[in-house]
Amino acid sequence: AEYRFNAEQIDYENNLHAMGLLPVNHGNQPNMQAAYLFNYSGKPWLTQKWARAIMDEYYGTGPEDGWPGDEDQGQMGAWFVMSAMGLFQMDGGASEEPFYELGSPLFDKVTIHLDETYYPGGTFVIEASDVSRENKYIQSAMLDGEPLNKPWFYHKQLIDGGTLKLQMGSEPNASWGSQPKAAPPSMSRGVSTK
């Protein structure tokens, strides 16, 4: 991670050239989805690995980290906030039935207070048992007391309130969320092959 997932650090004279040198340039919005693509490929543990690597290496707390890339409209900061909670939306919540994908949360507990004007659920709590820098991999998940064996859930399940419980561990669980039917919804699912 010499360049911390950021082509902005490579070549200030010709940034377009620099962007072609990194397979993932988190320093620009077109690459925001890169870590989460593994949820679609049956390898959600790689989403967990790379989302955490980007959070650990690209973002920081020093003055030089305040604007590390092409921060248009706060999208890079929003990526971090959502990813730190363990959530992401590939389509920005614009699908007919919006959903959240799971990554690797940084916190052992996050409480989302839902605005009662719009959402009836009160709060949605994300609990990540045993989470740490090393324990970045989801071992199992429960959503509202039911097993969640896929790396995503619907927005309507969040706004109804409840709890997402994640058991975290230091080694990838290659069987959790890896079945083909566990992949998040995509536009191509409804496309006919005829």
C-alpha positions, 0 to 999 in steps of 0.5 A: 500500500505504498500509495495508500489507494490514492493516485493523487499521491503519485504524479501531480504533473499528470494525474490521469497517468497516475490514475492508470497506475493503481488498480484501486484509486480510492482517491476519486469517486469512480472507485468508491465501489471497488472494495464492495464488488466482492459481495457480488462475486461470492467472496464477501470476506474480500469485501471485508478485507479491502474495505478495512484496508482502505479505511486503515490506509487511505483515511487518517486523523492528521492534517494531511488526511483532511483532503487526501483525494478528489473530495467532491460533495463529501462523497469520500467522507460519506464512504468512510462514515458508512463503511465504518458502520459496516454498511454501503449502498452500491447504487446510492440507495436509488434502486426500486428496493434500496438495500445495504451491503455489509463490509467490516465495521470499526465499532462494536456498537453503532446506534442509528436514531431514525427520524420518526417523521419518516421512519417508524422504527425508533433505532437500528443498532449494529453490534459487532462482537469481538471487532478489532483491527485484527477481527475484521471478518464477519463469522456470522450475522443475525438480523432482528434475531434471525440468521442473516446468511447473505452480505446485504439486507433491505433498507425497509428492514433498517427503517423498521428498527431493530438490531444487526448482530455481527460476530467478528473474527480474525480469519475469513469465513469463506462459507458465510454469504458466499452462495450464489443466491446470497449475492446482493440484487443487481440490475442484471438479475432481471435481464432475460438471456433469451 
